Amino acid sequence: RARVVAAVHAPLFHQDKWHNLSVKLISRFLLPYFDGVHLLSGAHRLPLDRWGVKRVAVIPCGIDLQAFPFHPRGGNKFTVLFVGRLEKQKGADLVLEIIKQIPKTNFVIAGEGAYQNEFIKVSQDNKNVKYLGFVPHGNLPDIYAKADLLLFPSRQETSPAVLFEALACGLPVLAAQLPEIKEILGKEGIFV
């Protein structure tokens, strides 16, 4: 018989009560019947252990280290970078607030999403904010190389490739205190 592995590549629980109910009613009873379960983060393992799910493998996202080479830091003016979907889940609203709080710092924003119009306006009104919009994946190494700090205020994550890419390029990360992010950054991360 063929073996079947379930891949859980998103947080099991969200703020949405209907999603959580479906997880409890469906996933809780189905996952123990799979031959294995693949998680991107060990932080998501606890409910599976409680449900009696065996053969769980935690394998985070991988990146091509040759595509994201290390770059020494140091440029003309300190630059903070945000790369990701411009959504509340990713902390885009928090990035807008941070930009207001430290107006003399340069910010580069790469991404699209629900907050896109707000970032366009902020970049038009402030010389220190550069909004790039969507950036092809192959262009990200150059953007990481020109920054001094990656801002990662996400509210919910699993195994974000952006963190691995930034770290490979030698870019320090300021991140939200999520278990999944602490698992990646360990003691090396700067958390708020």
Helices and strands as residue ranges (DSSP letters): E 5-8, H 17-22, I 23-27, H 28-30, G 31-33, E 36-39, G 42-44, H 45-50, E 56-58, E 79-83, H 92-101, E 106-110, H 116-125, E 129-133, G 137-139, H 140-146, E 149-152, H 161-168, E 173-175, H 179-185, G 186-188, E 190-191
